[in-house]
Amino acid sequence: MKEQRLKKGYTQQKLAEIVGVSDSTIGMIERGERVPSLKVAARLATALGGTVNDIFLPTTTPISDTQNGTVKR
């Protein structure tokens, strides 16, 4: 999320104002110390110009483990 925030040119404080939360909440979400409610996640996604999936889901592609058929993340 931090990367998207910086691309938009927002400080934590500015994003917090747009979304309606405290700047400390933004910091905790970025550090993985807090999980936003769905309502806040949707507001963050809108403010950052993406979807909830774009903002909060990892973008790495799973790699298949050919030895045992499992998927590594």
N, CA, C and O atoms as CSV, one atom per row, in Angstrom:
chain,resi,resn,atom,element,x,y,z
A,1,MET,N,N,0.814,-1.179,0.000
A,1,MET,CA,C,0.000,0.000,0.000
A,1,MET,C,C,0.868,1.258,0.000
A,1,MET,O,O,0.520,2.264,-0.618
A,2,LYS,N,N,1.989,1.189,0.693
A,2,LYS,CA,C,2.860,2.362,0.766
A,2,LYS,C,C,3.308,2.795,-0.627
A,2,LYS,O,O,3.351,3.986,-0.935
A,3,GLU,N,N,3.638,1.822,-1.457
A,3,GLU,CA,C,4.096,2.130,-2.812
A,3,GLU,C,C,3.021,2.889,-3.598
A,3,GLU,O,O,3.319,3.871,-4.278
A,4,GLN,N,N,1.781,2.431,-3.498
A,4,GLN,CA,C,0.686,3.106,-4.192
A,4,GLN,C,C,0.475,4.517,-3.631
A,4,GLN,O,O,0.209,5.457,-4.379
A,5,ARG,N,N,0.597,4.649,-2.312
A,5,ARG,CA,C,0.435,5.970,-1.678
A,5,ARG,C,C,1.490,6.936,-2.189
A,5,ARG,O,O,1.181,8.077,-2.533
A,6,LEU,N,N,2.736,6.478,-2.238
A,6,LEU,CA,C,3.818,7.343,-2.701
A,6,LEU,C,C,3.666,7.699,-4.180
A,6,LEU,O,O,3.985,8.818,-4.583
A,7,LYS,N,N,3.181,6.755,-4.990
A,7,LYS,CA,C,2.946,7.045,-6.407
A,7,LYS,C,C,1.924,8.151,-6.587
A,7,LYS,O,O,2.018,8.945,-7.524
A,8,LYS,N,N,0.944,8.207,-5.689
A,8,LYS,CA,C,-0.074,9.257,-5.746
A,8,LYS,C,C,0.428,10.573,-5.149
A,8,LYS,O,O,-0.229,11.605,-5.282
A,9,GLY,N,N,1.588,10.538,-4.494
A,9,GLY,CA,C,2.141,11.743,-3.893
A,9,GLY,C,C,1.513,12.106,-2.556
A,9,GLY,O,O,1.592,13.254,-2.118
A,10,TYR,N,N,0.893,11.134,-1.913
A,10,TYR,CA,C,0.234,11.382,-0.635
A,10,TYR,C,C,1.157,11.091,0.541
A,10,TYR,O,O,1.923,10.127,0.524
A,11,THR,N,N,1.075,11.921,1.538
A,11,THR,CA,C,1.696,11.595,2.829
A,11,THR,C,C,0.711,10.687,3.565
A,11,THR,O,O,-0.442,10.548,3.157
A,12,GLN,N,N,1.175,10.077,4.644
A,12,GLN,CA,C,0.265,9.280,5.464
A,12,GLN,C,C,-0.863,10.156,5.990
A,12,GLN,O,O,-2.016,9.729,6.052
A,13,GLN,N,N,-0.528,11.363,6.364
A,13,GLN,CA,C,-1.528,12.280,6.904
A,13,GLN,C,C,-2.582,12.628,5.850
A,13,GLN,O,O,-3.776,12.632,6.151
A,14,LYS,N,N,-2.156,12.918,4.624
A,14,LYS,CA,C,-3.097,13.273,3.562
A,14,LYS,C,C,-4.021,12.098,3.250
A,14,LYS,O,O,-5.232,12.278,3.126
A,15,LEU,N,N,-3.458,10.899,3.124
A,15,LEU,CA,C,-4.280,9.716,2.841
A,15,LEU,C,C,-5.256,9.470,3.982
A,15,LEU,O,O,-6.414,9.123,3.749
A,16,ALA,N,N,-4.795,9.648,5.206
A,16,ALA,CA,C,-5.662,9.468,6.371
A,16,ALA,C,C,-6.843,10.437,6.321
A,16,ALA,O,O,-7.975,10.053,6.618
A,17,GLU,N,N,-6.584,11.684,5.948
A,17,GLU,CA,C,-7.654,12.681,5.834
A,17,GLU,C,C,-8.674,12.275,4.774
A,17,GLU,O,O,-9.880,12.397,4.991
A,18,ILE,N,N,-8.198,11.797,3.641
A,18,ILE,CA,C,-9.082,11.392,2.546
A,18,ILE,C,C,-9.967,10.218,2.971
A,18,ILE,O,O,-11.163,10.183,2.682
A,19,VAL,N,N,-9.352,9.267,3.657
A,19,VAL,CA,C,-10.044,8.027,4.023
A,19,VAL,C,C,-10.886,8.181,5.284
A,19,VAL,O,O,-11.873,7.468,5.465
A,20,GLY,N,N,-10.500,9.106,6.154
A,20,GLY,CA,C,-11.246,9.309,7.387
A,20,GLY,C,C,-10.750,8.488,8.550
A,20,GLY,O,O,-11.524,8.075,9.414
A,21,VAL,N,N,-9.437,8.252,8.565
A,21,VAL,CA,C,-8.806,7.543,9.685
A,21,VAL,C,C,-7.618,8.380,10.157
A,21,VAL,O,O,-7.309,9.412,9.560
A,22,SER,N,N,-6.961,7.944,11.215
A,22,SER,CA,C,-5.786,8.667,11.709
A,22,SER,C,C,-4.548,8.297,10.889
A,22,SER,O,O,-4.493,7.237,10.266
A,23,ASP,N,N,-3.564,9.185,10.903
A,23,ASP,CA,C,-2.320,8.877,10.192
A,23,ASP,C,C,-1.597,7.707,10.845
A,23,ASP,O,O,-0.881,6.973,10.164
A,24,SER,N,N,-1.769,7.517,12.148
A,24,SER,CA,C,-1.146,6.364,12.802
A,24,SER,C,C,-1.784,5.060,12.308
A,24,SER,O,O,-1.108,4.035,12.213
A,25,THR,N,N,-3.075,5.100,11.995
A,25,THR,CA,C,-3.739,3.916,11.435
A,25,THR,C,C,-3.137,3.566,10.084
A,25,THR,O,O,-2.887,2.395,9.800
A,26,ILE,N,N,-2.903,4.568,9.253
A,26,ILE,CA,C,-2.277,4.324,7.946
A,26,ILE,C,C,-0.909,3.682,8.145
A,26,ILE,O,O,-0.573,2.713,7.464
A,27,GLY,N,N,-0.130,4.210,9.062
A,27,GLY,CA,C,1.191,3.647,9.341
A,27,GLY,C,C,1.119,2.205,9.801
A,27,GLY,O,O,1.906,1.368,9.358
A,28,MET,N,N,0.180,1.908,10.687
A,28,MET,CA,C,0.035,0.531,11.181
A,28,MET,C,C,-0.390,-0.422,10.065
A,28,MET,O,O,0.082,-1.557,10.005
A,29,ILE,N,N,-1.272,0.030,9.188
A,29,ILE,CA,C,-1.687,-0.808,8.059
A,29,ILE,C,C,-0.497,-1.058,7.138
A,29,ILE,O,O,-0.283,-2.186,6.693
A,30,GLU,N,N,0.276,-0.016,6.850
A,30,GLU,CA,C,1.443,-0.182,5.968
A,30,GLU,C,C,2.484,-1.114,6.556
A,30,GLU,O,O,3.149,-1.838,5.815
A,31,ARG,N,N,2.638,-1.112,7.858
A,31,ARG,CA,C,3.624,-1.983,8.510
A,31,ARG,C,C,3.090,-3.382,8.788
A,31,ARG,O,O,3.826,-4.240,9.275
A,32,GLY,N,N,1.829,-3.617,8.485
A,32,GLY,CA,C,1.236,-4.925,8.726
A,32,GLY,C,C,0.856,-5.160,10.170
A,32,GLY,O,O,0.648,-6.301,10.582
A,33,GLU,N,N,0.763,-4.092,10.941
A,33,GLU,CA,C,0.418,-4.206,12.357
A,33,GLU,C,C,-1.090,-4.137,12.581
A,33,GLU,O,O,-1.571,-4.400,13.683
A,34,ARG,N,N,-1.827,-3.785,11.542
A,34,ARG,CA,C,-3.276,-3.662,11.650
A,34,ARG,C,C,-3.890,-4.045,10.318
A,34,ARG,O,O,-3.360,-3.705,9.260
A,35,VAL,N,N,-5.008,-4.751,10.370
A,35,VAL,CA,C,-5.752,-5.110,9.172
A,35,VAL,C,C,-6.964,-4.188,9.100
A,35,VAL,O,O,-7.747,-4.124,10.047
A,36,PRO,N,N,-7.128,-3.474,7.990
A,36,PRO,CA,C,-8.258,-2.548,7.901
A,36,PRO,C,C,-9.577,-3.294,7.756
A,36,PRO,O,O,-9.620,-4.411,7.241
A,37,SER,N,N,-10.643,-2.666,8.215
A,37,SER,CA,C,-11.975,-3.216,7.967
A,37,SER,C,C,-12.211,-3.170,6.452
A,37,SER,O,O,-11.501,-2.474,5.726
A,38,LEU,N,N,-13.195,-3.904,5.998
A,38,LEU,CA,C,-13.508,-3.899,4.571
A,38,LEU,C,C,-13.893,-2.494,4.110
A,38,LEU,O,O,-13.547,-2.076,3.005
A,39,LYS,N,N,-14.609,-1.776,4.966
A,39,LYS,CA,C,-15.023,-0.412,4.637
A,39,LYS,C,C,-13.806,0.497,4.445
A,39,LYS,O,O,-13.745,1.259,3.480
A,40,VAL,N,N,-12.846,0.416,5.358
A,40,VAL,CA,C,-11.634,1.236,5.252
A,40,VAL,C,C,-10.788,0.778,4.074
A,40,VAL,O,O,-10.221,1.607,3.363
A,41,ALA,N,N,-10.695,-0.533,3.857
A,41,ALA,CA,C,-9.927,-1.057,2.718
A,41,ALA,C,C,-10.500,-0.535,1.411
A,41,ALA,O,O,-9.751,-0.175,0.502
A,42,ALA,N,N,-11.827,-0.492,1.310
A,42,ALA,CA,C,-12.465,0.017,0.095
A,42,ALA,C,C,-12.182,1.504,-0.088
A,42,ALA,O,O,-11.939,1.957,-1.207
A,43,ARG,N,N,-12.213,2.264,1.000
A,43,ARG,CA,C,-11.902,3.694,0.913
A,43,ARG,C,C,-10.453,3.915,0.509
A,43,ARG,O,O,-10.157,4.802,-0.292
A,44,LEU,N,N,-9.545,3.108,1.063
A,44,LEU,CA,C,-8.131,3.208,0.702
A,44,LEU,C,C,-7.943,2.909,-0.786
A,44,LEU,O,O,-7.238,3.632,-1.491
A,45,ALA,N,N,-8.578,1.842,-1.249
A,45,ALA,CA,C,-8.452,1.463,-2.659
A,45,ALA,C,C,-8.956,2.575,-3.573
A,45,ALA,O,O,-8.319,2.894,-4.577
A,46,THR,N,N,-10.084,3.156,-3.230
A,46,THR,CA,C,-10.632,4.257,-4.028
A,46,THR,C,C,-9.676,5.444,-4.038
A,46,THR,O,O,-9.406,6.022,-5.091
A,47,ALA,N,N,-9.170,5.800,-2.875
A,47,ALA,CA,C,-8.253,6.944,-2.768
A,47,ALA,C,C,-6.962,6.708,-3.542
A,47,ALA,O,O,-6.368,7.646,-4.072
A,48,LEU,N,N,-6.531,5.448,-3.605
A,48,LEU,CA,C,-5.269,5.125,-4.269
A,48,LEU,C,C,-5.459,4.724,-5.733
A,48,LEU,O,O,-4.489,4.416,-6.427
A,49,GLY,N,N,-6.702,4.728,-6.196
A,49,GLY,CA,C,-6.963,4.463,-7.606
A,49,GLY,C,C,-6.863,3.015,-8.007
A,49,GLY,O,O,-6.470,2.709,-9.133
A,50,GLY,N,N,-7.208,2.122,-7.114
A,50,GLY,CA,C,-7.156,0.696,-7.432
A,50,GLY,C,C,-8.309,-0.042,-6.793
A,50,GLY,O,O,-9.277,0.561,-6.330
A,51,THR,N,N,-8.189,-1.357,-6.776
A,51,THR,CA,C,-9.174,-2.189,-6.109
A,51,THR,C,C,-8.586,-2.671,-4.791
A,51,THR,O,O,-7.387,-2.528,-4.550
A,52,VAL,N,N,-9.423,-3.237,-3.946
A,52,VAL,CA,C,-8.928,-3.807,-2.692
A,52,VAL,C,C,-7.887,-4.877,-3.001
A,52,VAL,O,O,-6.863,-4.957,-2.323
A,53,ASN,N,N,-8.138,-5.695,-4.013
A,53,ASN,CA,C,-7.164,-6.725,-4.388
A,53,ASN,C,C,-5.837,-6.109,-4.827
A,53,ASN,O,O,-4.770,-6.599,-4.457
A,54,ASP,N,N,-5.901,-5.039,-5.614
A,54,ASP,CA,C,-4.677,-4.374,-6.072
A,54,ASP,C,C,-3.836,-3.900,-4.892
A,54,ASP,O,O,-2.610,-4.007,-4.908
A,55,ILE,N,N,-4.504,-3.381,-3.877
A,55,ILE,CA,C,-3.800,-2.765,-2.761
A,55,ILE,C,C,-3.307,-3.779,-1.741
A,55,ILE,O,O,-2.214,-3.630,-1.194
A,56,PHE,N,N,-4.104,-4.804,-1.483
A,56,PHE,CA,C,-3.805,-5.673,-0.340
A,56,PHE,C,C,-3.370,-7.094,-0.658
A,56,PHE,O,O,-2.872,-7.782,0.233
A,57,LEU,N,N,-3.534,-7.560,-1.879
A,57,LEU,CA,C,-3.100,-8.922,-2.189
A,57,LEU,C,C,-1.700,-8.906,-2.778
A,57,LEU,O,O,-1.364,-8.012,-3.554
A,58,PRO,N,N,-0.881,-9.888,-2.417
A,58,PRO,CA,C,0.477,-9.938,-2.966
A,58,PRO,C,C,0.435,-10.140,-4.469
A,58,PRO,O,O,-0.478,-10.769,-5.005
A,59,THR,N,N,1.431,-9.601,-5.132
A,59,THR,CA,C,1.486,-9.688,-6.590
A,59,THR,C,C,2.436,-10.767,-7.082
A,59,THR,O,O,2.653,-10.890,-8.287
A,60,THR,N,N,3.000,-11.542,-6.185
A,60,THR,CA,C,3.918,-12.593,-6.604
A,60,THR,C,C,3.143,-13.757,-7.189
A,60,THR,O,O,2.045,-14.077,-6.734
A,61,THR,N,N,3.712,-14.378,-8.185
A,61,THR,CA,C,3.099,-15.536,-8.822
A,61,THR,C,C,3.575,-16.794,-8.122
A,61,THR,O,O,4.775,-16.966,-7.908
A,62,PRO,N,N,2.641,-17.687,-7.757
A,62,PRO,CA,C,3.062,-18.931,-7.102
A,62,PRO,C,C,3.968,-19.740,-8.020
A,62,PRO,O,O,3.798,-19.734,-9.239
A,63,ILE,N,N,4.914,-20.425,-7.435
A,63,ILE,CA,C,5.836,-21.281,-8.172
A,63,ILE,C,C,5.527,-22.720,-7.805
A,63,ILE,O,O,5.537,-23.082,-6.628
A,64,SER,N,N,5.256,-23.535,-8.801
A,64,SER,CA,C,4.951,-24.936,-8.533
A,64,SER,C,C,6.213,-25.681,-8.130
A,64,SER,O,O,7.282,-25.487,-8.709
A,65,ASP,N,N,6.070,-26.526,-7.140
A,65,ASP,CA,C,7.158,-27.392,-6.715
A,65,ASP,C,C,6.974,-28.701,-7.465
A,65,ASP,O,O,6.081,-29.488,-7.152
A,66,THR,N,N,7.829,-28.929,-8.461
A,66,THR,CA,C,7.657,-30.097,-9.324
A,66,THR,C,C,7.941,-31.404,-8.609
A,66,THR,O,O,7.544,-32.462,-9.096
A,67,GLN,N,N,8.617,-31.364,-7.470
A,67,GLN,CA,C,8.927,-32.607,-6.765
A,67,GLN,C,C,7.712,-33.212,-6.075
A,67,GLN,O,O,7.550,-34.432,-6.061
A,68,ASN,N,N,6.851,-32.364,-5.499
A,68,ASN,CA,C,5.706,-32.926,-4.798
A,68,ASN,C,C,4.368,-32.336,-5.230
A,68,ASN,O,O,3.337,-32.637,-4.628
A,69,GLY,N,N,4.372,-31.503,-6.259
A,69,GLY,CA,C,3.129,-30.969,-6.801
A,69,GLY,C,C,2.473,-29.885,-5.972
A,69,GLY,O,O,1.339,-29.503,-6.260
A,70,THR,N,N,3.144,-29.378,-4.953
A,70,THR,CA,C,2.567,-28.320,-4.125
A,70,THR,C,C,2.925,-26.953,-4.709
A,70,THR,O,O,3.779,-26.837,-5.589
A,71,VAL,N,N,2.265,-25.948,-4.207
A,71,VAL,CA,C,2.530,-24.586,-4.659
A,71,VAL,C,C,3.257,-23.851,-3.553
A,71,VAL,O,O,2.822,-23.861,-2.401
A,72,LYS,N,N,4.373,-23.208,-3.904
A,72,LYS,CA,C,5.138,-22.417,-2.961
A,72,LYS,C,C,4.732,-20.958,-3.099
A,72,LYS,O,O,4.401,-20.506,-4.195
A,73,ARG,N,N,4.754,-20.228,-2.008
A,73,ARG,CA,C,4.469,-18.798,-2.045
A,73,ARG,C,C,5.654,-18.060,-1.488
A,73,ARG,O,O,5.640,-16.831,-1.420
